Amino acid sequence: MVSLEEVAKLAQVSPATASRALSRPDMVAKETRERVLEAARQLGYQPNQLARSLRRRSSRSLGLIITDILNPFHATVAKGVQDAAEKHDYTVFLFNTDEDPEKERRALNALRGHLPQGLLIVPTPKTRENLKLVANLPTIELDRQSGTAGAHSVMVDNVGGARSAVEHLTALGHRRIGMIVGRLDITTAVERHQGYREALAAAGLPYREELVLPGNHREEGGRVAAHALLSRPPDERPTALFVGNNEMTVGAVLAARELGLRIPEDLSIVGFDDSRWARTMQPALTVVAQPEYDIGFLACETLLSLLRHGKAVQPICTRLATTLIIRDSTAPPGYASRPP
């Protein structure tokens, strides 16, 4: 690795002058600055960012902690964060927690060593406690809220999105609509469950606890819950399912196929989250689409704005709209028996 001393020697200046020319160019004469920059280019010099961060007690870096990097939703959110950070010449350190609060705690401890200027985080149920490790770090919560006092967040209208999904199913004539819900200690699941209940009430339908099962945000959890719901006697089985996230929807589709149920002839399905597989599966899946890239990009822009202008007087809570995309996985009940 090329050292600063080698750059200084080639440019015929002291190491201190070379350092100033690279980090504080306004303090160095133009001719000297250009000579140092040319020497750095010739030698391929890369500054030691960690050492610079230690001297300044901060870095041009941000932390990003998400809960499931394999989930296309979170991967696209991360892409939005990364693009916004690069636009402003920031580096992003990415950590994945797998919905595990202890992994989240370890990630926050590791992140402190990188001296980031800010944090973006998709909370776990213990985030409010874990954030005490970085109590003075400007933070934006993504997708969910931890309940931390004064926290800023960028989310979507989960209640409205869920309501639109179930209203679509009731408008088709479905009266036994099941739900596979996420963990009810996470705000997105609570809000989507609320939207489901509101839509049933608006249609004059009772809320039936036996038609709502947890899928814990995972494919296998969705598959197990769907098996239980769809194995009920035909006159008690849901004719439609609303599923609370992308991973659980995959499991629900697999369960329907394992049970020999046709979509949408025997079962209508609406998932929360769009993805490539949802568009290309047969039949294509009706979904509540989230602007996941925009969530990440806007959250990062909001964080950088806070860093530039200081703390906001009131917590910033931005809610983005969802979009119901109707495809081929939903149809009226009894669709298969209708004459062509």
LUMKOLBA-264106 format. One record per atom (N, C-alpha, C, O): z, y, x. Coordinates in steps of 0.02 Angstrom, whole numbers, padded with zeros to 5 digits, always signed. Atoms other than C-alpha are relative to their C-alpha. Example, Ala and Ser with C-alpha at 12.3 -4.5 7.8 and 13.67 -1.06 7.14 Angstrom:
# LUMKOLBA-264106
+00000-00059+00045 +00390-00225+00615 +00000+00060+00045 +00033+00059+00097 -00003-00059-00042 +00357-00053+00684 +00037+00055-00039 +00045+00110-00014 
This chain:
# LUMKOLBA-264106
+00000-00060+00043 +00000+00000+00000 +00000+00062+00044 +00038+00066+00092 +00005-00062-00038 -00047+00171+00066 +00061+00044-00013 +00082+00051-00070 -00060-00041+00006 +00103+00284+00100 -00018+00074-00002 -00072+00094+00017 +00008-00072+00001 +00125+00470+00073 -00007+00028+00070 -00044+00076+00082 +00004-00022-00070 +00149+00489+00260 -00071-00007+00027 -00093+00036+00065 +00069+00010-00024 -00026+00419+00292 -00046+00053-00029 -00091+00078+00005 +00039-00054+00031 -00100+00544+00168 +00012+00065+00037 -00035+00102+00052 -00018-00062-00035 -00006+00685+00254 -00032+00003+00069 -00057+00056+00090 +00029+00002-00068 -00067+00630+00426 -00075+00015-00002 -00099+00054+00038 +00072-00010+00005 -00250+00624+00371 -00015+00072-00020 -00065+00101+00003 +00011-00069+00023 -00235+00794+00286 +00028+00052+00048 +00018+00112+00040 -00028-00043-00052 -00144+00864+00438 +00051+00050-00029 +00050+00109-00014 -00055-00039+00028 +00007+00926+00338 +00063-00043+00005 +00060-00102+00023 -00063+00037+00001 +00189+00876+00326 +00004-00043-00063 -00029-00027-00113 -00008+00040+00061 +00242+00739+00203 +00026+00041-00059 +00006+00029-00116 -00026-00042+00054 +00338+00871+00103 -00056+00041-00032 -00058+00049-00093 +00056-00039+00027 +00181+00978+00086 -00047-00045-00040 -00072-00026-00093 +00044+00047+00036 +00078+00825+00036 +00030-00017-00068 -00005-00022-00118 -00033+00016+00063 +00208+00782-00096 -00007+00056-00050 -00021+00044-00109 +00007-00056+00045 +00204+00957-00168 -00072+00008-00025 -00083+00025-00084 +00070-00007+00020 +00014+00959-00169 -00019-00049-00055 -00062-00035-00097 +00015+00051+00050 +00013+00801-00275 +00042+00006-00063 +00018-00011-00118 -00044-00002+00058 +00160+00834-00390 +00009+00070-00029 +00020+00078-00089 -00007-00069+00022 +00171+01025-00398 -00056+00041+00033 -00042+00084+00074 +00056-00032-00035 -00004+01086-00349 +00001+00076-00003 -00029+00109+00040 -00003-00073+00004 +00034+01264-00406 +00040+00031+00056 +00036+00092+00067 -00041-00026-00055 +00154+01281-00259 -00034-00004+00068 -00004+00015+00118 +00035+00010-00064 +00023+01243-00126 -00066+00039+00000 -00099+00043-00052 +00062-00038-00006 -00122+01348-00063 -00060-00044-00018 -00060-00104-00005 +00058+00038+00025 -00291+01296-00136 -00032-00041+00055 -00048-00100+00043 +00033+00037-00054 -00366+01246+00032 +00041-00061+00021 +00014-00115+00031 -00045+00056-00019 -00216+01140+00078 +00000-00053-00054 -00004-00113-00040 -00001+00047+00056 -00210+01062-00095 -00063-00043-00002 -00058-00103-00011 +00063+00037+00001 -00393+01012-00088 -00004-00050+00057 -00031-00104+00050 +00000+00045-00057 -00370+00937+00085 +00043-00062-00013 +00025-00118+00005 -00045+00056+00016 -00224+00830+00025 -00031-00046-00053 -00029-00107-00047 +00031+00041+00052 -00316+00773-00132 -00058-00041+00028 -00067-00099+00008 +00056+00037-00030 -00468+00724-00029 +00026-00058+00043 -00002-00112+00042 -00030+00053-00041 -00358+00625+00092 +00026-00056-00045 +00017-00115-00029 -00025+00051+00047 -00275+00536-00057 -00057-00041-00029 -00051-00101-00036 +00058+00037+00027 -00445+00492-00129 -00029-00048+00052 -00045-00105+00036 +00029+00042-00053 -00510+00426+00037 +00042-00063+00012 +00016-00117+00023 -00045+00057-00016 -00357+00315+00064 +00018-00042-00061 +00046-00096-00054 -00018+00036+00061 -00339+00261-00119 +00074+00002-00013 +00103-00048-00036 -00072-00007+00008 -00161+00327-00127 +00020+00000-00073 -00011+00035-00114 -00030-00001+00067 -00059+00289-00284 +00073+00019+00007 +00110-00014+00044 -00069-00021-00006 +00107+00382-00305 +00048-00052-00027 +00032-00089-00073 -00053+00045+00023 +00268+00283-00326 +00032+00031-00062 +00076+00073-00057 -00024-00030+00062 +00301+00321-00508 +00074-00012-00012 +00109+00031-00038 -00071+00014+00011 +00471+00236-00511 +00044+00047+00041 +00093+00074+00017 -00039-00045-00042 +00535+00337-00363 -00001+00071-00028 +00049+00106-00028 +00006-00067+00029 +00470+00496-00443 +00044+00005-00062 +00076+00056-00073 -00041-00002+00060 +00555+00450-00607 +00074+00004+00017 +00112+00040-00017 -00070-00002-00019 +00720+00420-00519 +00021+00070+00024 +00076+00093+00009 -00016-00067-00022 +00712+00591-00438 +00006+00048-00059 +00049+00091-00061 +00001-00045+00057 +00673+00675-00603 +00048-00022-00056 +00063+00018-00101 -00041+00030+00052 +00787+00561-00707 -00038-00010-00066 -00007-00015-00119 +00042+00016+00058 +00642+00534-00827 -00069-00017+00024 -00084-00007+00083 +00069+00018-00019 +00461+00474-00827 -00046+00017-00057 -00025+00030-00113 +00050-00009+00053 +00301+00501-00923 -00013-00068-00032 -00069-00094-00031 +00006+00066+00031 +00334+00338-01013 +00040-00002-00064 +00086+00037-00075 -00033+00012+00065 +00386+00278-01185 +00015-00074-00006 -00020-00115+00022 -00014+00069+00017 +00466+00119-01245 -00027-00017-00069 -00023+00024-00114 +00022+00025+00066 +00390+00017-01387 +00029-00070-00009 +00015-00115+00030 -00030+00065+00015 +00489-00126-01464 -00023-00021-00069 -00009+00013-00118 +00024+00027+00064 +00406-00230-01600 +00029-00069-00011 +00058-00099+00034 -00034+00062+00018 +00462-00386-01690 -00043-00062+00005 -00017-00118+00007 +00043+00060-00001 +00310-00501-01684 -00069+00017+00026 -00112+00037-00014 +00064-00019-00030 +00165-00471-01564 -00057-00044-00025 -00115-00023-00021 +00052+00044+00025 +00071-00619-01638 -00024+00019-00070 -00078-00003-00091 +00019-00024+00067 +00067-00536-01809 -00053+00054+00008 -00040+00104+00042 +00053-00051-00008 -00098-00438-01823 +00023+00070-00019 +00000+00119+00010 -00026-00066+00020 -00004-00297-01910 +00033+00034+00059 +00018+00091+00075 -00036-00030-00055 +00112-00268-01764 -00045+00013+00061 -00036+00062+00097 +00047-00010-00055 -00027-00290-01636 -00040+00064-00010 -00052+00101+00038 +00039-00060+00013 -00128-00153-01721 +00043+00063+00003 +00020+00115+00026 -00047-00055-00007 +00024-00039-01734 +00008+00018+00074 +00006+00076+00093 -00008-00011-00072 +00049-00062-01547 -00062+00033+00030 -00056+00075+00074 +00062-00031-00024 -00134-00018-01516 -00001+00075-00017 -00022+00115+00025 -00003-00070+00019 -00110+00145-01612 +00047+00040+00045 +00031+00095+00066 -00048-00033-00045 +00044+00189-01508 -00031+00010+00069 -00026+00064+00098 +00029-00003-00067 -00046+00149-01346 -00054+00053+00005 -00056+00091+00054 +00055-00049-00002 -00198+00254-01388 +00026+00072-00002 +00002+00115+00035 -00028-00067+00003 -00093+00405-01435 +00035+00018+00065 +00031+00075+00088 -00035-00013-00063 +00013+00388-01278 -00050+00015+00056 -00039+00062+00095 +00049-00011-00053 -00139+00375-01164 -00035+00068-00008 -00051+00100+00042 +00030-00065+00013 -00214+00529-01246 +00041+00056+00033 +00013+00107+00054 -00044-00051-00029 -00063+00626-01180 +00025-00020+00070 +00073+00008+00095 -00017+00021-00068 -00055+00535-01012 +00070-00030+00006 +00106-00017+00054 -00063+00036-00002 +00097+00429-01054 -00013-00075+00007 -00065-00100-00015 +00001+00073-00006 +00130+00247-01011 +00047-00030-00051 +00099-00001-00066 -00041+00033+00050 +00200+00126-01140 +00026-00066+00028 -00013-00108+00051 -00031+00064-00016 +00322-00014-01099 +00012-00038-00065 +00048-00014-00109 -00002+00039+00063 +00305-00150-01233 +00048-00058+00005 +00048-00095+00055 -00046+00057+00006 +00441-00272-01285 -00008-00032-00069 -00023+00003-00117 +00006+00038+00063 +00436-00408-01420 +00067-00034-00014 +00095-00066+00031 -00066+00028+00014 +00595-00464-01510 +00000-00064-00040 +00051-00098-00044 +00002+00059+00043 +00537-00605-01624 +00053+00004-00055 +00081-00047-00075 -00049-00012+00053 +00652-00529-01758 +00071-00018+00021 +00115-00026-00021 -00065+00021-00026 +00800-00574-01646 +00039+00061+00025 +00018+00092+00074 -00038-00058-00021 +00933-00436-01631 +00024-00004+00073 +00029+00047+00107 -00023+00006-00069 +00995-00507-01465 -00057+00014+00049 -00046+00045+00101 +00058-00017-00041 +00819-00498-01392 -00011+00076-00001 -00029+00106+00050 +00006-00073+00005 +00812-00319-01455 +00050+00034+00045 +00033+00083+00079 -00052-00030-00043 +00974-00279-01366 -00019-00006+00073 -00011+00041+00111 +00021+00009-00070 +00908-00353-01203 -00058+00046+00017 -00062+00073+00072 +00058-00044-00012 +00747-00255-01222 +00023+00072+00011 -00002+00106+00056 -00025-00068-00008 +00843-00092-01243 +00035+00009+00067 +00029+00061+00099 -00033-00003-00065 +00948-00131-01089 -00052+00003+00056 -00044+00042+00104 +00053+00000-00052 +00791-00169-00987 -00037+00066+00000 -00055+00092+00053 +00038-00062+00006 +00704-00014-01052 +00036+00058+00033 +00004+00103+00062 -00037-00055-00030 +00844+00099-00992 -00015+00008+00074 -00013+00063+00101 +00015-00003-00071 +00799+00054-00813 -00066+00035+00016 -00077+00055+00073 +00065-00034-00011 +00625+00129-00836 +00004+00075-00015 -00045+00111-00005 -00011-00071+00014 +00697+00299-00887 -00054+00030-00045 -00084+00080-00027 +00052-00027+00045 +00579+00326-01035 +00022+00066-00030 +00082+00081-00034 -00017-00063+00034 +00569+00493-01122 +00012-00010-00074 +00045+00032-00106 -00009+00011+00071 +00566+00416-01295 -00010-00073-00018 -00033-00112+00024 +00003+00070+00023 +00569+00256-01398 -00032-00004-00068 -00018+00038-00112 +00026+00018+00065 +00468+00184-01541 +00021-00072-00013 +00013-00115+00030 -00029+00066+00011 +00546+00032-01624 -00011-00023-00072 -00002+00015-00120 -00001+00034+00065 +00516-00089-01768 +00068-00034-00005 +00080-00082+00031 -00070+00023-00001 +00698-00122-01816 +00009-00073-00021 -00030-00101-00059 -00028+00063+00025 +00788-00288-01834 +00061+00019-00042 +00078+00078-00046 -00059-00017+00040 +00942-00301-01946 +00057+00031+00039 +00102+00061+00010 -00055-00026-00041 +01054-00250-01799 -00019+00062+00039 +00017+00082+00085 +00023-00056-00040 +00955-00101-01736 +00049+00059-00001 +00058+00092+00050 -00046-00056+00003 +01081+00027-01797 +00055-00006+00053 +00074+00043+00084 -00051+00011-00051 +01211-00051-01683 -00031+00002+00070 -00003+00031+00116 +00031+00005-00066 +01091-00086-01539 -00022+00068+00027 -00022+00079+00088 +00024-00066-00023 +01026+00093-01533 +00055+00041+00033 +00040+00092+00065 -00054-00035-00035 +01197+00148-01472 -00007-00005+00076 +00021+00036+00113 +00013+00007-00072 +01138+00086-01302 -00041+00058+00027 -00037+00074+00086 +00044-00055-00020 +01013+00230-01298 +00011+00058-00047 -00037+00087-00074 -00018-00047+00052 +01104+00353-01408 -00034+00068+00005 -00046+00101-00045 +00030-00067-00009 +01025+00509-01332 -00076-00002+00008 -00106+00049+00024 +00072+00006-00009 +00847+00443-01324 -00037+00017-00065 -00023-00014-00116 +00039-00014+00061 +00725+00522-01449 -00035-00063-00025 -00069-00097+00013 +00022+00064+00027 +00675+00380-01565 -00037+00009-00066 -00016+00049-00109 +00035+00005+00064 +00549+00346-01703 +00001-00073-00022 -00016-00117+00017 +00001+00068+00027 +00570+00193-01814 -00067-00012-00036 -00091+00031-00074 +00066+00018+00028 +00408+00106-01864 +00007-00052-00055 +00045-00100-00048 +00007+00050+00052 +00372+00013-02026 +00064-00010-00041 +00060-00022-00102 -00063+00013+00033 +00557-00007-02068 +00050+00056+00017 +00037+00097+00061 -00054-00045-00016 +00718+00094-02069 +00063-00040+00015 +00078-00089-00019 -00060+00036-00020 +00878+00039-01983 +00063+00026-00035 +00115-00008-00034 -00059-00030+00029 +00995+00154-02078 +00038+00044+00049 +00092+00069+00033 -00032-00044-00050 +01038+00251-01919 -00002+00072-00025 -00054+00097-00045 -00005-00069+00024 +01098+00425-01967 -00047+00045+00040 -00047+00044+00102 +00043-00048-00032 +00968+00558-01930 -00063-00029+00031 -00099+00007+00066 +00058+00032-00032 +00834+00432-01878 -00065+00025-00030 -00070+00038-00090 +00068-00016+00022 +00650+00479-01888 -00038-00065-00012 -00023-00115+00020 +00037+00062+00015 +00527+00352-01961 -00070+00016-00025 -00083+00069-00053 +00068-00001+00028 +00344+00320-02002 -00010-00067-00033 -00008-00119+00000 +00004+00062+00039 +00318+00192-02140 -00057+00007-00050 -00096+00054-00048 +00047-00005+00056 +00210+00155-02291 +00039-00001-00066 +00099-00014-00067 -00030+00002+00067 +00244+00167-02478 +00003-00073-00022 -00042-00097-00057 -00007+00071+00015 +00306-00012-02494 +00009-00013-00075 -00020-00060-00102 -00012+00010+00071 +00367+00007-02673 -00065+00008-00039 -00083-00034-00080 +00063-00012+00035 +00203+00081-02733 -00052-00053+00015 -00090-00073-00030 +00048+00052-00018 +00099-00047-02638 +00013-00065-00036 -00033-00097-00062 -00018+00061+00035 +00195-00194-02711 -00013+00006-00075 -00037-00040-00107 +00010-00011+00072 +00188-00119-02884 -00075-00006-00018 -00092-00035-00069 +00072+00004+00014 -00002-00101-02874 -00025-00072+00001 -00069-00090-00038 +00020+00070-00004 -00019-00284-02824 +00018-00038-00064 -00023-00074-00092 -00023+00037+00059 +00084-00350-02969 -00031+00028-00064 -00045-00010-00110 +00035-00029+00058 +00006-00228-03093 -00070-00028-00006 -00095-00039-00061 +00066+00032+00001 -00163-00300-03044 +00004-00069-00031 -00039-00088-00071 -00008+00067+00027 -00100-00474-03084 +00017+00000-00075 -00009-00040-00113 -00016-00003+00072 -00023-00425-03251 -00060+00023-00041 -00069+00001-00098 +00060-00023+00036 -00183-00334-03299 -00050-00056-00010 -00089-00056-00058 +00044+00058+00007 -00276-00498-03271 +00026-00049-00053 -00010-00094-00075 -00029+00043+00052 -00158-00580-03397 +00053-00048+00025 +00077-00089-00014 -00051+00045-00027 -00036-00670-03282 +00069+00019-00027 +00087+00078-00031 -00067-00011+00026 +00139-00691-03353 +00053-00036+00042 +00111-00017+00040 -00046+00033-00047 +00219-00811-03228 -00024+00017+00071 -00066-00016+00100 +00020-00025-00066 +00204-00716-03065 +00058-00011+00049 +00112+00019+00041 -00052+00012-00050 +00303-00782-02917 -00006+00049+00058 -00058+00080+00068 +00002-00041-00061 +00349-00687-02760 +00032-00038+00058 +00085-00068+00050 -00030+00023-00062 +00378-00745-02583 +00020+00062+00038 -00022+00101+00060 -00027-00063-00025 +00490-00611-02513 +00024-00009+00072 +00043-00063+00093 -00027+00001-00068 +00540-00566-02335 +00076+00001+00000 +00108-00007-00052 -00072-00002-00007 +00716-00551-02269 +00027+00062-00035 +00005+00118-00022 -00025-00056+00039 +00816-00443-02387 +00053+00042+00037 +00087+00083+00006 -00038-00047-00041 +00915-00366-02243 -00046+00045+00040 -00025+00079+00087 +00050-00043-00031 +00754-00277-02192 -00031+00043-00055 -00048+00017-00108 +00017-00047+00053 +00699-00123-02287 -00069-00013-00030 -00078-00002-00090 +00066+00011+00030 +00515-00169-02308 +00004-00054-00054 -00027-00047-00107 -00006+00054+00049 +00562-00330-02397 +00036+00024-00063 +00016+00008-00119 -00038-00028+00057 +00689-00240-02507 -00046+00043-00044 -00045+00037-00105 +00043-00046+00038 +00561-00108-02557 -00057-00037-00035 -00074-00020-00092 +00055+00037+00033 +00420-00232-02592 +00027-00042-00058 -00006-00050-00108 -00033+00035+00055 +00540-00335-02697 +00013+00048-00058 +00004+00029-00116 -00011-00050+00052 +00584-00176-02792 -00065+00016-00037 -00065+00020-00098 +00064-00014+00033 +00400-00139-02825 -00022-00057-00045 -00049-00045-00099 +00014+00060+00041 +00376-00317-02890 +00039+00003-00066 +00011-00008-00119 -00042-00003+00060 +00522-00296-03011 -00022+00057-00047 -00023+00049-00108 +00021-00057+00041 +00462-00125-03070 -00064-00016-00038 -00071+00003-00096 +00063+00016+00034 +00288-00191-03109 +00011-00051-00056 -00021-00045-00109 -00016+00048+00054 +00358-00338-03208 +00030+00037-00060 +00011+00025-00117 -00033-00037+00055 +00468-00220-03308 -00050+00043-00038 -00047+00047-00100 +00050-00042+00032 +00322-00103-03342 -00045-00040-00046 -00070-00014-00096 +00043+00043+00041 +00224-00251-03412 +00040-00036-00055 +00012-00076-00092 -00041+00032+00051 +00370-00305-03522 +00017-00073+00017 +00031-00112-00027 -00013+00069-00022 +00398-00464-03418 +00070-00005+00030 +00092+00041+00065 -00068+00007-00029 +00572-00530-03373 -00004-00017+00074 -00052-00048+00098 -00007+00020-00071 +00626-00546-03192 +00033-00069+00001 +00087-00078-00027 -00026+00068-00002 +00652-00731-03157 +00016-00019+00072 -00029-00028+00113 -00022+00014-00068 +00754-00771-03002 -00031-00063+00029 -00044-00067+00089 +00027+00064-00025 +00685-00948-02992 -00072+00006+00025 -00096-00040+00058 +00070-00010-00022 +00510-00877-02961 -00004+00043+00063 -00059+00062+00084 -00002-00041-00061 +00565-00776-02807 +00036-00039+00054 +00095-00055+00047 -00029+00038-00054 +00595-00869-02644 -00012+00035+00067 -00062+00070+00075 +00008-00033-00064 +00621-00809-02465 -00048-00037+00047 -00050-00099+00048 +00045+00029-00051 +00490-00836-02330 +00016+00023+00070 -00015+00001+00118 -00026-00022-00065 +00580-00745-02189 -00053+00028+00047 -00046+00024+00108 +00052-00034-00038 +00422-00656-02133 -00042-00047+00044 -00081-00024+00085 +00034+00048-00043 +00353-00816-02053 -00048-00044-00039 -00039-00056-00099 +00049+00044+00032 +00205-00929-02089 +00033-00062-00029 +00020-00081-00087 -00031+00061+00024 +00312-01085-02103 +00046+00014-00058 +00050-00025-00105 -00042-00018+00057 +00435-00996-02216 -00040+00012-00063 -00018-00007-00117 +00044-00010+00057 +00293-00943-02329 -00026-00065-00027 -00032-00074-00088 +00026+00065+00022 +00225-01120-02334 +00053-00039-00038 +00038-00068-00091 -00054+00037+00033 +00394-01196-02379 +00015+00031-00069 +00023-00005-00118 -00014-00034+00063 +00427-01065-02514 -00055-00013-00051 -00041-00027-00110 +00056+00012+00046 +00254-01086-02589 +00000-00072-00025 -00014-00085-00084 -00005+00070+00021 +00274-01276-02592 +00051-00007-00056 +00038-00040-00106 -00053+00006+00051 +00436-01258-02690 -00022+00032-00066 -00010+00003-00119 +00022-00035+00062 +00361-01134-02815 -00056-00038-00034 -00057-00044-00096 +00060+00030+00029 +00198-01227-02839 +00008-00073-00018 -00036-00103-00048 -00014+00069+00018 +00277-01399-02856 +00039-00006-00066 +00056-00061-00088 -00033+00001+00065 +00362-01349-03018 -00047-00030-00053 -00107-00033-00041 +00043+00027+00053 +00298-01429-03180 -00054+00051-00020 -00041+00111-00016 +00055-00045+00015 +00130-01355-03235 +00017+00057-00047 -00008+00113-00039 -00016-00053+00048 +00206-01258-03380 +00054+00047+00026 +00072+00095-00008 -00050-00044-00031 +00337-01180-03263 -00025+00028+00067 +00005+00074+00095 +00027-00021-00064 +00230-01158-03108 -00030+00070-00005 -00063+00085-00055 +00033-00065+00002 +00176-00980-03065 -00076-00008-00003 -00104-00052+00030 +00074-00002-00001 -00005-00943-03105 -00026+00049+00051 -00085+00052+00065 +00019-00049-00051 -00003-00806-02974 +00059+00009+00048 +00117+00002+00028 -00051-00015-00051 +00091-00766-02813 -00014+00068+00031 -00071+00085+00047 +00002-00060-00042 +00128-00600-02732 +00042-00016+00062 +00100-00035+00057 -00032+00021-00062 +00171-00628-02549 +00011+00061+00044 -00033+00103+00053 -00023-00062-00029 +00267-00500-02448 -00025+00020+00068 -00013+00077+00089 +00032-00022-00062 +00176-00502-02281 -00054-00049+00021 -00063-00101-00010 +00058+00037-00022 +00027-00571-02186 +00016-00072+00020 -00018-00119-00001 -00017+00066-00024 +00113-00717-02101 +00020-00047-00056 -00001-00105-00058 -00020+00043+00057 +00194-00783-02261 -00059-00016-00044 -00061-00069-00075 +00059+00013+00041 +00027-00767-02350 -00040-00057+00029 -00066-00099-00009 +00034+00058-00032 -00053-00885-02223 +00034-00064-00023 +00000-00112-00042 -00037+00061+00020 +00084-01011-02263 -00011-00017-00073 -00017-00076-00091 +00010+00012+00071 +00060-00989-02451 -00069-00030-00013 -00076-00076-00054 +00067+00027+00008 -00127-01021-02438 -00003-00072+00023 -00033-00114-00010 -00002+00069-00025 -00096-01177-02334 +00034-00046-00050 +00012-00102-00062 -00036+00041+00049 +00030-01241-02461 -00043-00014-00061 -00044-00071-00086 +00044+00010+00059 -00091-01215-02606 -00053-00053+00015 -00066-00095-00028 +00051+00049-00018 -00224-01314-02515 +00029-00070+00008 -00001-00119-00014 -00033+00065-00008 -00102-01453-02469 +00016-00032-00068 +00017-00093-00074 -00016+00025+00067 -00057-01468-02654 -00062-00009-00043 -00057-00028-00101 +00062+00009+00037 -00240-01473-02705 -00014+00053-00052 -00053+00041-00098 +00011-00055+00048 -00234-01307-02798 -00057+00044+00024 -00060+00062+00083 +00057-00043-00018 -00392-01203-02802 +00018+00073-00012 +00052+00091-00060 -00009-00072+00005 -00389-01016-02773 -00068+00031-00016 -00116+00020+00022 -00050-00023+00048 -00414-00924-02890 +00003-00041-00064 +00038-00023-00112 +00005+00037+00063 -00453-01059-03020 +00068-00024-00025 +00084-00018-00084 -00066+00025+00019 -00278-01134-03017 +00056+00048+00018 +00111+00045-00011 -00052-00044-00026 -00183-00997-02927 -00031+00064+00027 -00076+00061+00068 +00019-00064-00029 -00209-00812-02894 +00051+00020+00053 +00111+00009+00045 -00045-00022-00054 -00138-00741-02732 -00018+00072+00020 -00077+00089+00028 +00008-00067-00031 -00111-00561-02673 +00048+00003+00059 +00108-00012+00051 -00042-00008-00059 -00045-00532-02497 +00011+00073+00016 -00028+00116-00002 -00014-00067-00025 +00035-00379-02420 -00019+00001+00074 +00014-00033+00114 +00031-00007-00066 -00066-00335-02262 -00072-00026-00004 -00084-00078-00035 +00068+00024-00007 -00251-00350-02229 -00009-00026+00071 +00029-00009+00115 +00015+00027-00066 -00326-00444-02082 -00070-00029-00001 -00101-00035-00054 +00067+00030-00004 -00488-00520-02021 -00003-00066-00038 -00051-00080-00074 +00002+00065+00034 -00440-00691-02085 +00000+00008-00076 -00031-00031-00112 -00002-00012+00073 -00403-00618-02258 -00069+00017-00027 -00086+00000-00083 +00067-00019+00022 -00579-00548-02266 -00050-00058+00005 -00098-00061-00033 +00050+00052-00013 -00667-00704-02200 +00018-00068-00030 -00025-00112-00031 -00017+00064+00031 -00570-00846-02285 -00039-00007-00065 -00064+00041-00093 +00034+00014+00063 -00647-00929-02437 +00052-00027-00050 +00081-00080-00038 +00029-00066+00017 -00613-00854-02559 +00036+00056+00039 +00093+00048+00060 -00030-00057-00034 -00582-00685-02478 +00062+00024-00039 +00063+00021-00100 -00066-00012+00029 -00404-00627-02508 +00008+00071-00026 -00009+00119+00007 -00021-00065+00027 -00348-00486-02621 +00064+00021+00036 +00110-00019+00042 -00056-00022-00042 -00225-00381-02520 +00021+00071-00016 -00017+00110-00045 -00023-00069-00005 -00120-00225-02512 -00007+00018+00075 +00031-00007+00117 +00015-00017-00070 -00189-00147-02352 +00044+00058+00022 +00054+00106-00015 -00039-00054-00030 -00081-00040-02239 -00042+00033+00055 -00083-00001+00086 +00034-00033-00056 -00148+00091-02116 +00038-00012+00065 +00067+00035+00093 -00044+00018-00055 -00065-00001-01973 -00015+00039+00065 +00031+00059+00100 +00017-00039-00060 -00161+00087-01833 +00027+00071-00007 +00055+00099+00041 -00024-00069+00011 -00118+00256-01910 +00076+00004+00005 +00103+00054+00028 -00073+00001-00007 +00066+00206-01919 +00019+00009+00073 +00061+00051+00090 -00016-00004-00071 +00071+00179-01732 -00021+00065+00032 +00017+00096+00069 +00026-00062-00030 -00037+00328-01685 +00041+00060-00022 +00061+00101+00020 -00038-00058+00026 +00055+00451-01798 +00072-00001+00025 +00099+00052+00041 -00069+00004-00025 +00226+00387-01744 +00004+00024+00072 +00050+00061+00090 +00000-00021-00070 +00182+00413-01561 -00012+00076+00005 +00021+00110+00044 +00013-00073+00000 +00111+00587-01595 +00063+00038-00022 +00079+00091+00005 -00061-00032+00024 +00270+00630-01691 +00053+00001+00054 +00087+00052+00064 -00050+00004-00054 +00380+00571-01548 -00016+00050+00056 +00028+00085+00080 +00019-00046-00053 +00281+00671-01419 +00009+00072-00021 +00025+00115+00020 -00012-00067+00026 +00292+00824-01530 +00074+00018+00005 +00092+00075+00023 -00072-00011-00006 +00481+00805-01534 +00019+00013+00073 +00062+00055+00087 -00014-00010-00071 +00483+00792-01344 -00021+00069+00023 +00012+00099+00066 +00025-00066-00021 +00382+00952-01328 +00041+00056-00031 +00054+00107+00002 -00029-00056+00036 +00473+01056-01458 +00075-00007-00014 +00105+00037-00044 -00071+00009+00011 +00649+00984-01462 +00015-00034-00066 -00030-00052-00104 -00022+00037+00059 +00750+00902-01601 -00020+00035-00064 -00019+00096-00069 +00014-00027+00066 +00696+00923-01781 +00065+00015-00037 +00115-00019-00027 -00059-00019+00037 +00819+01008-01897 +00020-00055-00049 +00079-00071-00057 -00011+00054+00048 +00800+00869-02027 -00038-00063+00024 -00089-00057+00058 +00037+00061-00018 +00751+00686-02001 -00070+00000-00029 -00081+00020-00086 +00070+00005+00022 +00564+00660-02011 -00012-00070-00028 -00003-00119+00008 +00016+00065+00030 +00517+00521-02132 -00069+00006-00033 -00077+00036-00086 +00069-00003+00023 +00330+00500-02156 -00017-00065-00035 -00006-00119-00008 +00021+00058+00039 +00264+00381-02291 -00075+00004-00009 -00101+00051-00039 +00072+00003+00008 +00081+00332-02283 -00018-00043-00061 +00019-00088-00079 +00022+00036+00060 -00015+00268-02435 -00028-00069+00019 -00057-00078+00072 +00033+00065-00006 -00068+00087-02456 -00062-00001-00045 -00072+00044-00086 +00061+00006+00040 -00232+00027-02533 -00005-00072-00026 -00004-00119+00013 +00012+00066+00029 -00255-00119-02654 -00075-00015+00007 -00117+00021-00019 +00070+00022-00010 -00415-00210-02602 -00009-00064-00040 +00019-00116-00023 +00010+00058+00044 -00474-00329-02739 -00059-00040+00026 -00115-00015+00031 +00053+00045-00023 -00573-00477-02675 -00004-00059-00047 -00002-00050-00108 +00015+00057+00043 -00596-00654-02738 +00058-00048-00012 +00048-00099-00045 -00055+00048+00007 -00423-00734-02732 +00040+00012-00064 +00090-00022-00075 -00035-00013+00063 -00370-00662-02901 -00049-00003-00058 -00106+00020-00054 +00040+00007+00061 -00435-00702-03075 +00048-00011-00058 +00107-00025-00046 -00044+00012+00057 -00366-00719-03252 +00026-00071+00000 -00008-00116+00025 -00024+00069+00006 -00256-00872-03284 -00046-00041-00043 -00075-00015-00091 +00046+00043+00037 -00356-01019-03347 -00073+00013+00016 -00118-00007-00020 +00068-00020-00019 -00509-00951-03256 -00046-00060+00006 -00105-00056-00013 +00043+00058-00011 -00572-01126-03214 -00026-00030-00065 -00080-00059-00067 +00020+00033+00064 -00577-01181-03397 -00043+00045-00044 -00066+00024-00097 +00040-00045+00040 -00673-01029-03458 -00073-00019+00003 -00097-00041+00056 +00071+00018-00003 -00854-01059-03506 -00038+00051+00044 -00019+00109+00047 +00038-00045-00043 -00984-00986-03386 -00034+00055-00041 -00068+00097-00013 
